[in-house]
Amino acid sequence: MVANRTESAPQLLEEVGRRARAGCEIKLMVPPERRPDAPDWTPEEARDLVERAAGGHPVELVDYGADAAATISALVQDGACDEIVLSTPPEHHAHWHRHRLPSQIEALGIPVKVIPPEVSGWSYEHGFPTAGSAQRSVP
């Protein structure tokens, strides 16, 4: 799970609950918000919320490193995950493309589920996903 606090946080937490009940292990990354005035949760706050949504199942907090998109790319390349769930603000998505993350994930056959940053829905103008294998989630 790659997540920031957005309007769609409740949908993200519902997705976490479904996956935890299905026996999925959950890793969580909270990329830093680039705008200092933007509301966001700390990684620890996010982990606590995600663990509660997961029914108490442990959630591994992944350090985003110097560049969150590069860290995600490395996790995918290393086989450390078998699916990516994104719930981040639209401004983060340009970074995914700079690192060719969509094509790298698609090449490995790893599905991507995007939870739109706004409850009103997803727009491909947000910059992710563009790959044919990516899934679209609209609440």
N, C-alpha and C positions, 0 to 999 in steps of 0.2 A: 504494500500500500504506500503510495506517495501522496501525502495529503497536507493541505493547509486548511485553516478555518475559512470556509466560504458559506454562502447561503445554503449550499447543498450538504453541509455537514450531517444533518439527520439522515439523508439518503446513504451517505458513506457509512455511518454507524449501523444502519440496517443491513447493508451489504456485509459488513464485518460479522454481524451476528449470524447471517445465513452461512457464511463461509466457515465460521468457527463450529457451528452445529454440524457441518459436513465433514469436520475433522481436519480442516486446513490449518497449517501453521502460518502464523501471520508475522511478517516483518513490516515495520513502519519507518518511513523516512518523512521528516518534516523539513522541506527545503526552506532556506531563509527567505523571508519576505524582503524584497529589494527596496520597497518604499518604507521609510522609518515610521510614517504615520499610519500605515496599514494595520488594521487589527489582525492579530494572528494568535495562535496558541503556542506555548513553548513545546518543545519535543516531549517533555515530561508530562505536561498537561494532556497533550494528545495521546500519549501512551496510556495514561490513566483512563481516559474516555474510551479508547479503543479496547482496552482490557475489560472494562465494564460491559461494553457492547458485545464482546466475545465471551461473555458469561464467565469471566474469571480465568479463561485460558491465557497463558502467558503470551505476551507480545514482545518480540525482539525489536528494540529501537536501533535503527541503522544510522550511523553517523553519515551525514550528507557530504562530508569532505569539503575540499576547496570549490567543487562544482558539482551540484546535485545531479545534473544530467550525465556527467562523466561517471559518477559513482553508480548510477543506475545502469549505464552501459556496461561497466565492469561487472556488476552483479549478474547481468544477463549473460555476458560472455563466459563467466565462471560457472554458470549453471546453478547459481544460488537461488534462483526463483523460477517458477514455471508459469507465472502469470503476473501481469502488472495491472494494478488498479490505480488510476489517477484521479485525484480530486484536488486540483490546484487552481489558483487564479489564472485567467487567460494570459497575463503577462509572462508567466513562467514557460508557456508553451514554445515561444520562439527559441528558448535555450535547448529544448529537446531537438529541434531541427538543426541547430548549429552543430550538434554532436552526432547528427545522423541517427539519432536514437530510434525513430520509427522504422527506418529501413533495417537497422541491426536487429531489432526485435522481430520484425517480420521474417527476416532471413533465418532466424533460429526457430521460427514457428511458435513463438510465445504469444499467446493472446493478450490483448490490451483491452481493458474495460475502462471507459472514461465516464466518470460521474460529472455531469456538467457543473461548471462553477456557479452558475445561477440556476435557480429552480425553474426559470422560464425556458430553459433548454440549452442545447449545444449548437454552436455555430462552427463550421469548419474554418471560418475566418480566425478563430482562436488559435489555429496553427497546429493542432494535434487532435485526432489522428488523421492522416491522409492515406495511410496504407489500407489496402483492400481487406486485410485480415483483421483489422481493428474492429472492435465492437463499439457500438454506440449505446449509451444508456441515457434515457430521458425519463425523469420521474413522472 
